[in-house]
Amino acid sequence: MRGTLFRLNPLNPSNPLKQTARAQAAVRRLPGFMRRWLMLLPMCSCVAACALIHHDSPPAAVIAPDQIRLADDIHLAREGWPSARWWERYRDPQLTALIERALGHAPTLAIAREHVSQARAQVELARAGAGLQLSGIAAADREHVSGHGFLSAYASHDPAIGASGPWYWTGLVGVDAHYDIDVWGKQRDLVRAALGEQNARRADAAQAELEVSTGVAQLYYQVQIVYASLALLQQLRSVDALELDTRTARHERGLEALMQSADARSQLLALDQQIAAAQQQIVQTRETLRALIGAGPDDLPPIAPAALPAPSVGLPSTLSFELLSRRPDLQAMRWLVEASFDRVDAAKAAFYPSFDITAFFGFNALRMRDLFTHSSQQINLIPGLYLPIFDSGRLNGSLHGARTASNTLIEQYNEAVLDAVRDVAQTGSQIDDLDHRVQLQRERIDAIRVTSDSTDARYQRGLADHTAAIRAKAPLIEGQLTLLQLNGDELEAEIVLTRALGGGYRGDDLPSSPPQPARAER
């Protein structure tokens, strides 16, 4: 419902002053008590418009601070947050080159950056809606005047009044301006919501960079672990091949049954299968890495074998709210929650009267030859008032939808915070366990090495046969393979923990507390 002093469509050549004068004359002809009730109608409408909010549920509760911490029994030997360029702590030029290339060319990051640009465009659109709208108008209309309409006198030829109808060329040229007066801050809230969503998309882009960098590191070290495993498998194959040769020779001399050499051959073939599977795994992992960094079929640089780095990741002594600022995914959720509060405010502001001003300056003439004469000049200044009195529940439905969406985001935020603390706790506990298992495996290898060296010494002295000396080397190599797998698991867990801790990301606006839904209350 729109109430105005007068409202003119500039394309309508009728005179708004005459329409307004007739309306005022009609009001003056009404009885006095009806005129008094009509004077009270705008005030009653304002009161009704401000009292249409039937039900608004309270905002959902944000997660309590004491839930954003680790259990007291989770500790690592090293402490601290990851640095921004966390991968440089491994001192591997190949890894650094791959990650830097991925950060510049990965398709995932290109998509994330487009989302940021799209959110920026939404901010510009919201700001434009809150500003002055100015447009030029030019129109020419070939019109047949009705003999029974408002301009019926011009439907015939009457030189006394300047009528030469019924066909006329009418023209309109001018400038139209419109401005919404944001009394209750609705447009301001919409702009703030768009800015919050833009910040969320920026945090999402940072999360995508973190996912890409950690993904590249995981794939790179998977290749390095397979390289190291292949080297040990080749050593083990040499041992099995030598045992096969020995047993085959003993069988040919009638010293052993055929079954012994067959078993040795079966073990060698099983080992060849492991070697082939490891080589195929390198090919598949390289292809996955190539797709992740956005390299062409022949554009991925060769990956040379390199030693695995020593453990270097740490776990902060406390998480608290700093985890929220260091996890880009949590920052994105936080900004979306903040934006939802602004959308709730905008939905509430729609219940109140709104005001606007429309203005027009230009020329409007019934005949084209009179368009740019002084007498064809037209000026309109139209203040407007919008009173949402009866809307069949549309505004309440919109508010309920905004509040429900906000509460959903709060619950998702709470869940994401708990998941983040869980990820850090589980990965930290896993690294602690792997540290212990690695130490035990090293001690086991030392014990196996004593047995292997002793058997080899006995063979050199003629106290043991060659087959026993060969077999004694196999458990040592197998123990080293197990240790390599544990080292790989620990390295992968470190990268996962780096991702769980935010990878060195720090939010532009570090929160001293989680989002406060109370600010959404108007």
N, C-alpha and C positions, 0 to 999 in steps of 0.2 A: 504494500500500500504506500503510495507516494503522495505527500502533501507539499505543495509549493505555492509561492506567491503567484506565479504563472509559469507555464512550461510551454515552450514553443519548439516544434520541429522546424528547423530552418528551411527545409525543403518545401514546407507548406506556405504558400504565398498569402494565406489569410492573415489578418491583422490581429495579433494577440491582445492588443489593448482594447479592441472592441469586445473580444470574448470576455475579458476580465470585467469590463464595465457592465456587460449584460449580467454576468454572474453576481456582481455586487448589487445591481438593481433588483435582481430576483431575491437576494437575501433580505434587502430592505423591505420588500413587500410581505415578508413573513411576520406572524404575530411576535410580540415582544418576548414572551417566555421562550419561544422556539429559538429566537436569536441568542438569548442568554445561554440556552443549552448548547447551541452550536459553538459559542465562545469557550465553554468548558470542555468541549470535546478534545481539543489538542492536549489539554492537561491530563484528562482521563486516559487518553491514549498513551501518553508518556508513562503514567503510573502503571498501566497494564503491561506496556512493553518491558518495563523493568522488573516485572513480577512473574515472568513466564517460566522460570527455572523450577521445574517440579521436583526432580530428584537428581542429585549428583553424588555418586559414591565417593568416599574418601580415597586418596591415593594409596597405592600399595606400599608396604613398609620396605625400606632398603635394608640390605644385609647388615647385621650388627658388626662393629669393628672387631670384636674378639674372635670372630670366625675367620678373619683374614690373617691367619698365622699358621705356622707349622707346629706339629707336635714336638714336645720337648726331647724326644728320643731320636730325632732325625738330625744328624750332624755329619759334615764331611771334614776331611783334613784341611781342605782349602776353603776360604770364605771370600765372598765378594760378588758384585754384579758384573755381568759381561760388559765389555767395552763396545763402542759403536761399530768398530771394525774388528769384531771378535775373532774372525777367521785368521787374522794376522798373528795370533798367538801361536799357531801351529808352524809358522816360519816355513811355509811351503809355497814357492813361487807359482807352481802349477795350479794349486788350489786358488790362490789369490787371483790369478789371471782368469780362471774359469768363472769365479764369482763376480768379478768386475764386469766381465763380458755379459753374464746373465743379467746383471742389474741394468745393463744398457739395452739389451735386445730381447729379453724374455717376453714371449707373447702374453703371459699372465700379467706382467707389469704394464704392458701397453693397454690392456683392457682396464686395469685398475686406474690408470691415469686418465683414460677417457671418462670413467665414472666421475673422477674429480672434476673434469671439465664440464660434464653435464650438470653436476651439482652447482658449480659456479654459475652456469647459465640460469639455473633456477633462482639463485640469489639475485642476479641481475633482473630477472623477471619480477620477483617479489618487490624489489626496490622500485622498479618502474611503475608498479601498480600503486605505490604510495605517493608518487610525484605528480606534478602538473602534466596533464595531457593536452597537447596543442596540435591541431591539424588544420590543413587548408581544405576548402571545399569549393568546387566549381561544378556546376551542373546546368545543362540545357534540356528543356522539356517541351516537346510538341504536345499540346494539351487541347482536348475538345471539352469545352465548358458545358456542364449540364444546365438544361433549362429549368431544373427544379432544385438546384443546389444553392449554396450560399452565394455564388457568383452568377446566379441566373440572369441578372440584368445584363451581363456581358455575353450572353449566349446569342444575342441578336445584334444587328447593325444599328447602333444609336450614336451618331457623332456627338450628340449633346453631352454624353457622359464618357466619350472616348471609346465606346464599344464598337468593335469591328468583327465580332465573333461569327461562328462559335469557335474557330481554331486560333490558337495563339502559340507563339514561341515565348516561353518563360525562362528566365535565367537567374542563377544564384551564384555569387562569388563572395568568398569571405574566409574568415579564420574562426575556428571553433575551439574553445578551451573548456576543460573540465578538471575540477580538483575536488577530491574527497577529503573532508576535514576529519582527521583521525582522532576524534575526541577521546575514545575509550582505548586507544592503542591497539586496535585489531590488526591494522596493517603493520605496525611495528612488531607485533608478536609473530606475524607471518614471516617477516624478514628475519627475525631472530631464529625462528624455526628453520628457515632455509639455510641460514649460516651454520646452525648446529648440524644439519645434515651434510653440509659441505665439509665441516670439520670431521664428521664421521667418515666420509669418503676419503679424506686425506689420511686418517688413521688406518682405514682399510688398505690404502695403497702401501703404507708402511708395513702392515701385516703381510701383504703380498710379497714385499721385498724380503721380509724375514723368512717367509715360507720358501721363497726361491733360493736364498743364500744357504739356508740350512739343508734344503733338498739337494743342492749341488754338492755341499760338503758330504752328506751321507752317501750319495752315489759315487763321489770321487774315492772315498775311503773304502767303499765296497769293492771297487776295482783294485785298490792297493792291497786289500786283504786277500782277494783272490790271487793276485800276483804272488804274494808271499806264500799262500797255500800251494800254488802250483810248484814253487821252488821246493817246498818240503815234500810234496807228492812225488816230484821227480827223484828226490833223494830216496824216498821210500820205494819207488819203483826200481831204482838201481839195486836196492837190497833184495827185493823180491825176485828180480831178474837173476841176480847172482845165486840166490837160493835155488831157483828153478834150474839153472845150469848145473849146480852141484848135485841136485837130486836126480836130474836126467842122467848125468854121468854115472852116478852110483847105481841107477837102475840098469844102465847098459852093461855094467860090470856084474850085475846080478846081486848087488849088495842091498838093494831096496826094492820093495814092490812098486808096481806101476802106479798104485793109488797115491803114493807120496808125491811123485812128480805131477800127477794130475791135480792134486790139491794145490800145489805150488803154482801151477799154470792157472788154475781157477782164481787164485788170489791176485795174480798179476793182471788177468783180464778185468777183474773187478776194479782194480786200481786204474787201469786204462780208461774204464768208464768214468771214474771220478775225474780224471784229468780232462777228458773230453767235455764233461758237463761243466767243469770250471772254465774252460776256454769259451764255451757257449755262453756262460753267464757273463763273461767280460764283454762279449759282443752285445748282448741284450742290455746290459747296464750302460754301455757307451751310447746305444741308441736312445735309451731313456734320457740320458744326460744331454744328448744332442737336441732332443725335442724340448727339454726344459729351458735350455739357454738360447733356443732359437737359431741354432746353427744349421747350415745346409748339409746335404748328403756327404760332401767332401770337405766340409768347412770346420769340423771339430779337430782341434790340435791333438797330436798324439799324447797319450798319457804314459810317461815313463814310470817304472817301478820306483817307489820311494819308501824310506823307512817310516813306520808308524810313529806319530809323536807321543811324547810322554803325557800322562794326564795333567790337565791344567785348569779345568773348570772348577768354580767354587760355588758354594751355596751361602746366601746371605744369612747372617745370624738371626735376622727378623725380616718379615715380609711387610705386614701391616698395609697402609695405604700406598706405600711406594710401589708395591706390585701393580696397583691400578694405573699408575702413571707410566710404568715401564712396559706394560703389555699393550701393544697397539690395538689388539682386538677388544680389550676391555675399555680402552679410551674411545673406540668407535661406538661401543654400546653406551658408554656414559654420555656421549654427545647426542646420540639418538634419544636417550631418556630426557636430556635437557630440551631437545627440540620438541618432544612430545608434550612437555609442560607448557611450552609456548603455544602449541596448537590447542591445548585445553583452554588457555587464556583467550585465544582468538575465538574459540567456539562460545565462550561466555560473553565476550564483547558483542557478539552478534545479537544478543538479546536486548541490547540497549539501542536507543534511537541513534541514527547516523545522519550526518549532514554532508551536503556537497554543494558546489557552486558550478553552474554552467554558464558560459558567456559566449556570445557570438557578435562579430563585427564584420560587416560586409555590405553587399548590395543585392537587393531582391526586387525584381521587376516582372510585371505581367507581359511586357513587350521587350524584346531584346534590344530595341533601339533606345529604350529608356534605362538600360541596366546600370550604366555608370554615371547617371545624373545624380545630383545632390539629393533630389527628392526620393530616390530609390535606396538611399542609405538606411541600413537596418542595424540596430544595436539591441542586444538582449543580455540581461544580467539576471540569472535565474537561481536564487537560493533554493535548495531542496531539502526536505526532511523525510526520512524513511522510518516508519513506525511498524515494527513487527508485532502486530496485535493478534491475528489469527493465522496460524501456519500449519494447522493439523498435526502438530507434534514434530515438524521438521527440525526445528532448532534443538529441541530436547534430544531427538535422535542423533543429531550431529554431535552434540555435547557428550552423549552417552558413548558414541563411537570413539570420540577422541579420548575420553577417559579410559575406556576399555583398552584401546591401543596403548595408552601410556602405561597402564597397570601391567599389561602383557610385557612391554619392554622392561619394566622394572623387575618383573619376575625372571625374565630371560637374563637380565643383567646379574641378578643375584645368583642364578644358576651358573652363569659364566664365571663369576668370581670364585664360587666354590669349586668349579671344575679346574680353574687355574691353580688354586691352592692344592687341589688333589694332584694335578700333573706335576707340580714342583715336588710335593711330598713323595709321590710314588717314584719319580725319576731319581730324586736324591737318595731314597732308600735303596733303589736298584744299584746305583753307583757304589754306595757303601757296601752292599753285598758283593758286587763284582770285585771291588778292591780286595775284599777278604778272600774270595775264591781265587783271584789271580795270585795272591801271596801263597795260598796253599798249593796251587798248581806248580809254582816255581820250586817250592820245597819238594814236591813229588818228583819233578824233573831232576833235581839234584840227586835224589835217592836213586832214580833210574839210571842216571849217568854213572853213579858208583858201580852199579851192577854191570852195566855195559863195559865200562873200563876194566873191571875185574875179569870179565869173561874174555875180553880181547887180550888181556895180559896173560891169562892162562893159555889161550891159544898160541900166543907167541912162544910160550915155554913148552908147548907140546902137551899140555895137560887137558886140553879141550879140543874138539874137532872144529873144522871150519864152519860147518852148518850152525853150531851153537853160537859161534862168534858172530855170524851174520844175523841170526835171529835176535841177538841181544841189542842190535842197533835199532830194530824196528820199534820197540816200545818207546825209545827215546824220541824218535821222530814223531810218533803218534802223540806223545805228550806235548811236544812243541806245537803240533797242529791244534791240540786242545787249548793250549795257552794262547795261540794266535787268535782262535775264535773268541776266547774270553776278552782279549785285548780289543778285538773288533767290537764286541758287544759293549764294552765299557766306553769306547770312543763314540759309538753311535748314541749311547745313553747321554754322554756329555753334550753332544749336539742337540739332542732332544731337550735336555735341561736348559741349554742356552736359549732355545726357542721358547720354552716355558717361562723363562725369566725375561723375555722381551728382547733378547739379543742386543742390548745396549740402547734400545729406543727410549726416549724420554719425551713425554707429552709436552706440547707447547704451554699448556696451562696445567701445572701440577696441582692436583686437588689435595687439599688438606683433609677432605672427607669425601665420602661418596656423594652422588647427586642427592639433593634435598627436595623431595616432592612437595614439601610444604610451600615452596615458592610458587607452586601452581595455583594456590588458593587466591581468589580475587576478593 
